[in-house]
Amino acid sequence: MKNTLGIIVNNPSKKLYPLTEDRNPITLPIFARYRLVDFAMSNMVGSNITKIGVIASDKYRSLLDHVGTGQEWGLSRKSQALVILQGAKKFGDIDENNINLIDFEKNEMVFRRNTDNNILITTPNTVCRIDYIKVIDQHKQTGADITLVATKTVKTGEEKSCIFMDVGENNEIKSINLGSKEEHNRQYAGKLVIKREVLLSLMYLAPELGEYELLDLIMNNLDNFDVKCFTYEGYLRRITTIQEYFDTNMELLNPTISCKLFRGGQLIYTKIKDNHPTLYKPKCKVTSSCIASGGIIHGHIDKSVIFRHIYQEQDSKISNSILMEGCRVGMGTILDYVIADRNVTIGNNVVLKGTKESPVILKKEMNI
Amino acid sequence: MKKQKTVAMLLAGGQGSRLGGLTHKLAKPAVSFGGKYRIIDFPLSNCRYSNIEVVGVLTQYKPLVLNSYISTGAPWALDSLDGGVSILPPYLGMDGGSWYKGTADAVYQNIEFIDQYCPENVVILSGDHIYKMNYHDMIDFQDSKKADAVIAVIDVPLKEASRFGIMNTNKQDEIISFDEKPKVPKSTKASMGVYVFKWDCLKDALLRDSKDEKSSHDFGKNIIPMLLSENKKLFAYEFDGYWKDIGTVKSYYEANMELLQDPPPFDLDDHEFPIYSNNSNAMPQIICEHAEVSNSLICDGCIIEGKIKNSIISKDVYVGKDAIVENSIVMHHAGIESGVKVIDAVVSEGMVVNKGILKGNIKNKGNADISLLYKPQSKQKI
């Protein structure tokens, strides 16, 4: 889309710990072959936004490794570009709604020199497939300074840290608050479009006001700007806690839901790997599961999300679990409600049982 | 153009008419194999593994799928600065032009392409074999023997030898004579269709062959016998790995099914020597609640609700409830609707089977009668 620059900020939230011990949440692996940033980037690319900046702060090795030159998203072309911008945030600094202007100030030159009228800013912690063309069209039509993307309110149990709005007819925002104390009908979805000059003026104002949170600045100055709301009605899940992460993975095992997200229309791209097709051995038994390529399956798998390159030995049983890339599961082992990070090796006859509310989490490269 | 020691020419223009409906819409090297691969992935991955930087792909028959599949060569890491992959269809010149009349003629028409790189060696490959090979071993062998040409050979059972081009060698592996599909084979060294030539020797032979009106301009039938008759030094390089010629539907089916053996004679799970392919993005496969899967290879994008046994299922395939797929190959974007039975069959790309029982019959071992299902005008199912 002409005249729009896409910016993906990151959310160094502590709530996904220990899955985010070694990585920024932006590259949290999800649903067998994706990472959170894939959704943010693919949605932008699918909406013809071809200049994308990703703010990398703290623990960004996996980000650089994953996005590379943006080749898989068609961004490594002369006409289209992916830029990694230096961020300022430290890990665990802040909570998840956050779009911090210090990150933008560090890259002030990028925004000053840029000639695009609108800047689309998104946090990567949502799983959705959104057509930003509609958002930007509405933004242009209404002439708003800022358009916040929101979903209709649903109860999530994480109300305290969410931003709620009361939206009237013509998409105008009557009130906006952190937490669900006051009357509301929309929930902020972590994405917004802002006019470039408004962003720049807020960047220059921020030090004077002593406030660097873009959302707080908007909330406190609602009367000074023309702020509108765009209501997104498709599938959207926030990933800010282990519980939300686990539930979203499990929910996507239902093909009718995952097809809505991955089939038809804009594809969700991710880094490609040259794995062989998954090999199901004669004695395996697999049901209600999602499995990525490169795996060799000998045992039982039920209601689980299995990433690439898993090796599972005979007589083992994996249920209600998430196993990330490169995990190995030994003979006779039983896993129930387990989240195993990358390259975890679990030996023979191990029994690990968690619960739906608190799954057992195995850290990266653990040996059990 | 930067000088390159080795240039590979990959013959990918053949129709492969014995593959019947499989090559109805695409060239043989573009036929899908092992679920996610296409046959051309194997020679291209070999080129990558052998660090060959320049690969010319000679296309002629139905090249569209192949062209878009090869793209820039990036999937095989062949998008190099100095060369990379070039797709070479026949072209017109000052004196007109013609279709490629044979394998040798195809290379002859691209002498200028090869000359750009001033190579020492030219590797001639074909796009219809499944194998993993480091061509550099052959080039080293050629250097050590100071040979004009080296032909890769594989030991085949004597009773099958009459299906191949057979090299008769002396104890030093020097080729004495060559018999194309001999009725009474004198040796069991079958040509694999992989040649390494000294470029000056090959170029000279191609130029002379092009003037011979009786010649059918084929490497096996004309160029090799010609070089032998001139007492050039030709050596046989014995290859002892897995090699399979995908000539017929039967051999295609068998080579696919061999991937399911335990252990498989051809290992796809090889981290040292991975087979690259042009992957497209598809969601991970979902095996649904009442599905049963055993001894099968399944690719990304599949949604499986039925029963799969001893089968190879390509990308984005849907298998409905109570459907049964057994001993079969189902290619990209195909759909097997609820209640359908597919047994001993090959279902081609984009085909949707919505009712009935589809069964080939295997009369006895090694004599498979495969039911082949293809769509003359294939439509993609989403």
Boltz contact constraints between the chains, C-beta under 6 A:
constraints:
  - contact:
      token1: [A, 32]
      token2: [B, 284]
      max_distance: 6.0
  - contact:
      token1: [A, 33]
      token2: [B, 284]
      max_distance: 6.0
  - contact:
      token1: [A, 255]
      token2: [B, 286]
      max_distance: 6.0
  - contact:
      token1: [A, 255]
      token2: [B, 303]
      max_distance: 6.0
  - contact:
      token1: [A, 262]
      token2: [B, 283]
      max_distance: 6.0
  - contact:
      token1: [A, 264]
      token2: [B, 382]
      max_distance: 6.0
  - contact:
      token1: [A, 267]
      token2: [B, 281]
      max_distance: 6.0
  - contact:
      token1: [A, 269]
      token2: [B, 281]
      max_distance: 6.0
  - contact:
      token1: [A, 272]
      token2: [B, 279]
      max_distance: 6.0
  - contact:
      token1: [A, 274]
      token2: [B, 274]
      max_distance: 6.0
  - contact:
      token1: [A, 274]
      token2: [B, 276]
      max_distance: 6.0
  - contact:
      token1: [A, 276]
      token2: [B, 268]
      max_distance: 6.0
  - contact:
      token1: [A, 276]
      token2: [B, 269]
      max_distance: 6.0
  - contact:
      token1: [A, 277]
      token2: [B, 35]
      max_distance: 6.0
  - contact:
      token1: [A, 277]
      token2: [B, 36]
      max_distance: 6.0
  - contact:
      token1: [A, 277]
      token2: [B, 297]
      max_distance: 6.0
  - contact:
      token1: [A, 277]
      token2: [B, 298]
      max_distance: 6.0
  - contact:
      token1: [A, 277]
      token2: [B, 299]
      max_distance: 6.0
  - contact:
      token1: [A, 278]
      token2: [B, 298]
      max_distance: 6.0
  - contact:
      token1: [A, 279]
      token2: [B, 297]
      max_distance: 6.0
  - contact:
      token1: [A, 280]
      token2: [B, 293]
      max_distance: 6.0
  - contact:
      token1: [A, 280]
      token2: [B, 296]
      max_distance: 6.0
  - contact:
      token1: [A, 282]
      token2: [B, 294]
      max_distance: 6.0
  - contact:
      token1: [A, 282]
      token2: [B, 295]
      max_distance: 6.0
  - contact:
      token1: [A, 286]
      token2: [B, 287]
      max_distance: 6.0
  - contact:
      token1: [A, 286]
      token2: [B, 293]
      max_distance: 6.0
  - contact:
      token1: [A, 287]
      token2: [B, 289]
      max_distance: 6.0
  - contact:
      token1: [A, 288]
      token2: [B, 289]
      max_distance: 6.0
  - contact:
      token1: [A, 289]
      token2: [B, 287]
      max_distance: 6.0
  - contact:
      token1: [A, 290]
      token2: [B, 284]
      max_distance: 6.0
  - contact:
      token1: [A, 290]
      token2: [B, 286]
      max_distance: 6.0
  - contact:
      token1: [A, 291]
      token2: [B, 285]
      max_distance: 6.0
  - contact:
      token1: [A, 292]
      token2: [B, 284]
      max_distance: 6.0
  - contact:
      token1: [A, 293]
      token2: [B, 300]
      max_distance: 6.0
